[in-house]
Amino acid sequence: MWLPVHYTIASLAVGAAASAASPKKACGPITLSANLAALLFNLLTVKAWIGGLATPVLFGVPVILDPLSCVALVLVSTLASVCAAYSVFKIGAEDPHVRTYYVLYNLLIISLNMVTMVRNALLLYVFFELVTFAAILLVGHRRDSKALEASVKYLFVCAASSALSLIGFAVLLSKVHVLDLLTLGQALSEAHLSPLEAKLCLYSMLLGFGVKAGLVGLHFFIPDAYGEAPPPISALMHITLPGNYSIIRILTALQPLMLPKDQLIISLAGILTVYTGALMTLASKDVKRMVACVAIEGSGYIILSSSLGTPYSIAAASLCLVNFSLIESALFLAVGAVHSETGTRQVDQLGGLFKAMPVTAWLFIASALAISGVPPFGGFTAKLSVYMACVKAGKMWASLAAASGSGILLTAVIWTAHRMFFGPPREVERLREPKALLVPVVILFLLFTLLGLYPAPLLRLFGGV
């Protein structure tokens, strides 16, 4: 018997096949239709889960239906639909690789859906790598030297880091024989791993999955990769979605392996990731690379909160996952709109754009303030929940350190926005608001603002942060 979640994957697969066989002009609308259908089916899946649906099997693969996976499922489909609408106007029939783009786009969304649902840790790894495969090809979509260089760098870094995860899987299979994410923690607490085995398992998995989360030390390729990818792809594959969802799942499952020293190390790694992203944002001269650095800072919060291991902190990390995904996607798409009109991403070549593009300016500024944790947006609620989680876990120092990192980020984004929109003017007479490209940004803005003004339903779902 097929359930709504089966139709989600089927509709995206049909979208990929139809995009490959259709005229170039039809590829975008077909992909948009397929992703809107997937969003509808995912909403029906969540409704069925609320109604008491037992955990289903998706084409032979056991899946998780819990608050985090259900929210992530709807989040993926929402962003996929919004970015597909953006792509219709950004990646048109004149693009020589338009069919390849939309086929890979649908395959990327299938992989993202599976990452948010699979119950087996090894299958999570498999679909995680499928996301990487589709993303590598999409990063190099333009086929110029910079895009291909970024794509190759992405390939080698992800391949090398992800291979480390296999060490952790080898330990798990040899000692506990369990890979079910919902029962792995209990199995590990009852197992008797040596200190070396526990460290190998914990840190190899952290590094393997942390590569797409922008974990400090593994972050250096992200500005290149997401800076060169088309804006909708940067928004979709950016580090908050696949990387940080996996980090939350893996660190939650491996909590029994964490000694206080390990928890401290991972918390420090999260804080260093916050500072790395914030300082790189401050130094960025390319506005799209700057947004990629902003996403690194957001990942630091999720790593920090996930490392604490309390129900409260896991709920806070989940709240960050939702809000940061919406806000950072809005930033990527807003920057794409600016680039589409001006033809440049260099901050020092932009200036005085507010006069010609006031809506774009306000959307960018609102998104930048939101990701910095300024109320009343969802980023404020998310970051506040992490600060509270740190305090409840007895780590006031971590809360203060993370807040200081956000202060640096706020300075960086305000300074960048000032130079772009209110700095010395450039020739703006020919510039116009790219209205079609701004509609998806407005939708995302409304969503993360709503989550800031009325977060209660999501908070209750994740456990009342």
C-alpha positions in Angstrom: 0.0 0.0 0.0 1.4 3.4 -1.0 1.4 6.2 1.5 1.8 10.0 0.7 5.5 9.7 1.3 5.8 7.2 -1.6 4.1 9.7 -3.9 6.6 12.4 -2.8 9.5 10.4 -4.2 7.5 9.2 -7.2 6.5 12.8 -8.2 10.1 14.0 -8.0 11.3 11.0 -10.0 8.7 11.7 -12.7 9.9 15.4 -12.6 13.5 14.3 -13.3 12.4 12.0 -16.1 10.1 14.5 -17.7 12.8 17.2 -17.5 15.2 15.0 -19.4 12.7 14.3 -22.2 10.8 17.6 -22.5 11.6 20.8 -24.5 13.9 23.2 -22.7 11.1 25.7 -22.0 9.1 23.1 -20.2 11.8 21.8 -17.8 11.4 24.6 -15.2 7.6 24.4 -15.0 7.7 20.6 -14.8 10.2 20.7 -12.0 8.2 23.4 -10.1 5.0 21.3 -10.5 6.8 18.1 -9.3 8.1 19.9 -6.2 4.8 21.5 -5.4 3.2 18.0 -5.6 6.0 16.7 -3.3 5.2 19.5 -0.8 1.6 18.5 -0.8 2.4 14.8 -0.3 4.8 15.6 2.5 2.1 17.7 4.3 -0.2 14.8 4.0 2.5 12.5 5.4 2.8 14.8 8.4 -1.0 14.8 8.8 -1.0 11.0 8.7 1.8 10.9 11.4 -0.2 13.3 13.6 -3.1 10.9 13.1 -1.1 8.0 14.5 0.5 6.5 11.3 2.9 3.8 12.2 6.5 4.2 11.0 6.3 3.2 7.3 8.7 1.5 5.0 9.5 3.5 1.9 10.3 1.2 -1.1 11.8 -1.3 1.4 13.7 1.3 3.4 12.6 1.9 7.1 12.0 5.6 7.7 11.6 7.8 10.8 8.5 9.9 11.4 9.1 12.0 14.5 9.0 15.8 15.1 12.4 16.5 13.6 12.0 14.4 10.5 8.5 15.6 9.8 9.5 19.2 10.1 12.6 18.7 8.1 10.6 16.9 5.4 8.2 19.9 5.0 11.2 22.3 5.2 13.0 20.5 2.3 9.9 20.5 0.1 9.1 24.2 0.9 12.6 25.3 0.0 12.6 23.0 -3.0 9.4 24.6 -4.3 10.5 28.1 -3.6 13.9 27.5 -5.3 12.3 25.8 -8.2 10.1 28.9 -8.8 13.2 31.0 -8.6 15.0 28.7 -11.1 12.2 29.1 -13.6 13.2 32.7 -14.1 17.0 32.3 -13.4 17.8 29.1 -15.4 15.8 29.6 -18.6 15.7 27.8 -21.9 18.6 29.9 -23.2 20.9 28.0 -20.8 22.8 25.3 -22.8 22.7 22.9 -19.8 19.1 23.5 -18.7 17.9 19.9 -19.0 20.9 18.6 -17.0 20.2 21.3 -14.3 16.6 20.3 -13.8 17.3 16.6 -13.8 20.0 17.0 -11.2 17.8 19.4 -9.3 15.1 16.7 -8.9 17.6 14.1 -8.0 19.1 16.4 -5.3 15.6 16.9 -3.8 15.0 13.1 -3.8 18.2 12.6 -1.9 17.5 15.4 0.6 14.0 13.9 1.3 15.6 10.5 1.9 18.3 12.0 4.2 15.5 13.5 6.4 13.6 10.2 6.6 15.9 7.2 6.7 16.1 5.4 10.0 19.3 3.4 9.4 22.6 5.3 10.0 24.4 3.6 7.1 21.5 4.5 4.7 21.7 8.1 6.1 25.4 8.0 5.0 24.5 6.6 1.5 21.9 9.3 0.8 24.2 11.9 2.3 26.7 10.9 -0.4 24.0 11.0 -3.1 23.3 14.6 -2.0 27.1 15.3 -2.5 27.1 13.7 -5.9 24.2 15.8 -7.2 25.6 18.9 -5.6 29.1 18.5 -7.1 27.6 18.4 -10.6 25.4 21.4 -9.9 28.2 23.5 -8.4 29.9 23.2 -11.8 26.8 24.0 -13.8 28.3 27.1 -15.5 31.2 24.9 -16.7 33.7 27.8 -16.5 37.1 27.5 -14.8 36.0 28.9 -11.4 32.9 26.7 -11.2 34.8 23.6 -12.2 37.6 24.3 -9.7 35.0 24.7 -6.9 33.3 21.5 -8.0 36.6 19.5 -7.9 37.5 21.0 -4.5 34.1 20.0 -3.2 34.5 16.5 -4.5 37.9 15.8 -2.9 37.2 17.4 0.5 33.8 15.6 0.8 35.2 12.3 -0.4 38.1 12.4 2.0 36.1 13.5 5.0 33.2 11.2 4.3 35.5 8.2 4.1 36.3 8.7 7.8 32.7 7.8 8.6 33.4 4.3 7.5 35.7 3.9 10.5 32.8 4.7 12.8 30.5 2.3 11.0 33.1 -0.5 11.2 33.2 0.0 15.0 29.4 0.0 15.3 29.0 -3.1 13.2 31.7 -5.0 15.1 30.6 -4.1 18.6 26.9 -3.3 18.7 25.5 -4.7 15.4 22.9 -1.9 15.5 22.5 1.0 13.0 19.0 2.0 13.8 19.1 5.7 14.8 16.3 5.4 17.3 17.8 2.5 19.2 21.5 3.1 18.6 22.0 5.2 21.7 20.5 2.6 24.0 22.6 -0.1 22.4 25.8 1.9 22.8 25.0 2.6 26.5 24.8 -1.2 27.0 27.8 -2.0 25.0 31.4 -2.1 26.3 33.5 -0.2 23.9 37.1 0.5 24.8 38.1 4.2 25.1 39.9 3.9 21.7 36.9 2.4 20.0 34.6 5.0 21.4 36.9 7.9 20.3 37.3 6.4 16.8 33.6 6.0 16.4 32.6 9.4 17.8 35.2 11.6 16.0 35.3 9.8 12.7 31.5 10.1 12.4 31.7 13.8 13.5 34.3 14.6 10.9 32.6 12.6 8.2 29.2 14.2 8.6 30.6 17.5 9.8 32.2 18.3 6.4 28.8 19.5 5.0 28.1 21.3 8.3 31.1 23.6 7.8 32.8 22.3 11.0 35.8 24.4 11.7 38.8 22.9 9.9 36.6 21.5 7.2 35.0 24.7 6.2 37.5 26.2 3.7 35.8 24.8 0.5 32.3 26.1 1.3 32.7 29.7 0.2 34.1 28.5 -3.1 31.5 25.8 -3.7 28.4 27.8 -2.7 29.8 31.0 -4.2 30.0 29.4 -7.6 26.8 27.3 -7.6 23.6 28.8 -9.0 21.7 30.8 -6.3 18.8 28.2 -5.9 21.4 25.4 -5.5 23.4 27.3 -2.9 20.1 27.8 -1.0 19.2 24.2 -1.2 22.5 22.4 -0.6 23.9 24.9 1.9 25.3 23.4 5.0 22.2 23.9 7.3 20.1 21.3 5.4 21.9 18.0 4.9 24.9 18.5 7.0 23.3 19.9 10.2 20.3 17.6 10.1 22.8 14.6 10.0 24.9 16.2 12.8 21.8 16.4 15.1 20.9 12.8 14.4 24.4 11.4 14.7 25.4 13.3 17.9 22.1 12.4 19.5 22.6 8.7 18.7 26.3 8.8 19.9 25.7 10.6 23.2 26.5 7.5 25.3 30.1 7.6 23.9 30.6 11.2 25.0 32.6 11.8 28.2 32.6 15.3 29.7 35.9 15.9 27.9 34.4 14.9 24.5 31.4 17.1 25.1 33.7 20.0 25.9 35.8 19.4 22.7 32.7 19.3 20.5 31.2 22.4 22.2 34.5 24.3 21.6 34.4 23.1 17.9 30.9 24.5 17.6 32.0 27.9 19.1 35.1 28.0 16.9 32.8 27.4 13.9 30.7 30.3 15.0 33.7 32.6 15.2 35.2 31.3 11.9 32.0 32.0 10.0 31.6 35.4 11.6 35.2 36.5 10.9 35.1 35.2 7.4 31.9 37.2 6.8 33.6 40.3 8.1 36.5 39.8 5.6 34.5 38.8 2.6 34.5 41.0 -0.5 32.2 38.8 -2.6 28.7 39.1 -1.3 27.6 35.6 -2.2 30.7 34.1 -0.6 29.8 36.2 2.4 26.4 34.5 2.7 28.2 31.1 2.6 30.3 32.3 5.5 27.1 33.4 7.3 25.9 29.8 6.9 29.1 28.5 8.6 28.3 30.6 11.6 24.8 29.2 11.8 26.2 25.7 11.7 28.3 26.5 14.7 25.2 27.1 16.8 23.7 23.7 15.8 26.9 21.8 16.5 27.2 23.6 19.9 23.6 22.8 20.9 23.7 19.2 19.7 26.9 18.5 21.7 25.1 19.3 25.0 23.0 16.2 24.7 20.0 17.3 26.7 16.4 17.1 25.3 16.3 20.9 25.6 19.5 21.4 23.6 18.5 19.0 20.8 15.2 20.9 20.5 17.1 24.1 20.3 19.4 22.7 17.6 16.2 21.6 15.7 14.7 25.0 16.0 18.0 26.5 14.6 17.8 24.0 11.7 14.4 25.3 10.6 15.0 29.0 11.0 18.5 29.2 9.7 17.5 27.2 6.6 14.8 29.7 5.8 16.9 32.8 6.5 20.1 31.7 4.8 18.1 30.6 1.7 16.5 34.0 1.6 19.9 35.6 1.7 21.3 33.4 -1.1 18.3 34.2 -3.3 18.4 37.9 -2.5 22.1 38.0 -3.5 21.2 36.2 -6.7 18.7 38.9 -7.5 21.3 41.6 -6.9 23.8 39.8 -9.1 21.2 39.2 -11.8 20.6 43.0 -12.1 24.0 44.4 -11.5 26.2 41.7 -13.0 28.6 41.7 -10.1 29.0 40.2 -6.6 31.9 42.4 -5.5 30.8 44.6 -2.6 33.2 47.4 -3.6 31.5 47.5 -7.0 28.1 47.9 -5.6 26.7 51.0 -3.9 23.6 53.2 -3.8 21.4 50.3 -4.9 18.6 51.3 -2.5 17.3 54.0 -4.8 16.7 51.5 -7.7 16.1 48.3 -5.7 14.4 49.2 -2.4 12.5 46.0 -2.0 15.6 43.9 -2.6 17.5 46.1 -0.1 14.9 45.7 2.7 14.6 41.9 2.1 18.4 41.5 2.3 18.7 43.7 5.4 15.8 41.9 7.1 17.4 38.5 6.4 20.8 39.7 7.5 19.4 41.0 10.8 17.4 37.8 11.2 20.4 35.5 10.9 22.3 37.7 13.4 19.7 37.0 16.0 17.9 40.4 16.0 14.2 40.2 17.0 11.4 39.8 16.0 12.6 37.3 13.4 13.0 33.5 13.8 16.8 33.8 14.1 16.4 35.5 17.4 14.2 32.7 18.8 16.6 30.1 17.5 19.7 31.7 19.0 18.0 32.5 22.2 17.0 28.9 22.6 20.7 27.8 22.2 21.8 30.4 24.8 19.2 29.0 27.2 20.2 25.5 26.5 23.9 26.3 27.3 22.8 28.0 30.6 20.6 25.0 31.6 23.6 22.7 30.9 25.8 24.8 33.2 27.8 26.3 30.4 27.2 30.0 30.7 30.6 30.6 29.1 29.5 28.9 25.9 26.4 31.1 25.8 28.4 34.2 26.1 31.0 33.1 23.6 28.4 32.2 21.0 26.6 35.6 21.6 29.9 37.4 21.0 30.3 35.6 17.7 26.9 36.7 16.6 27.9 40.3 17.6 30.7 40.1 15.1 28.4 38.7 12.5 25.9 41.5 13.0 28.7 44.0 12.5 29.8 42.3 9.3 26.3 42.1 7.7 25.3 45.7 8.6 28.6 47.0 7.2 28.1 44.9 4.0 24.5 46.0 3.6 25.5 49.7 4.1 28.1 49.5 1.4 25.8 47.7 -1.1 22.6 49.8 -0.7 23.6 53.1 0.9 27.2 53.5 -0.1 28.6 55.8 -2.8 26.2 55.5 -5.7 26.9 53.8 -8.9 25.0 54.0 -12.2 21.5 52.9 -11.1 19.3 54.4 -13.7 19.1 51.2 -15.8 18.5 48.9 -12.7 15.1 47.6 -11.8 13.6 45.4 -9.1 13.8 41.8 -10.4 10.2 41.2 -9.3 10.0 37.5 -10.4 13.1 36.7 -8.4 11.9 38.5 -5.3 8.6 36.6 -4.9 10.4 33.5 -3.5 12.4 35.7 -1.1 9.2 37.4 0.1 7.8 33.9 0.9 10.8 32.9 2.9 10.8 36.3 4.7 7.2 35.8 5.7 7.9 32.3 7.0 10.9 33.2 9.2 9.2 36.3 10.5 6.1 34.3 11.4 8.4 31.8 13.3 9.8 34.7 15.2 6.5 36.3 16.1 4.7 33.1 16.8 7.1 30.2 17.5 4.8 28.4 20.0 3.6 25.5 17.7 7.1 24.7 16.6 8.4 25.0 20.1 5.8 22.6 21.4 6.5 20.2 18.7 10.2 20.1 19.5 9.7 19.9 23.2 8.9 23.3 24.6 12.2 25.2 24.3 
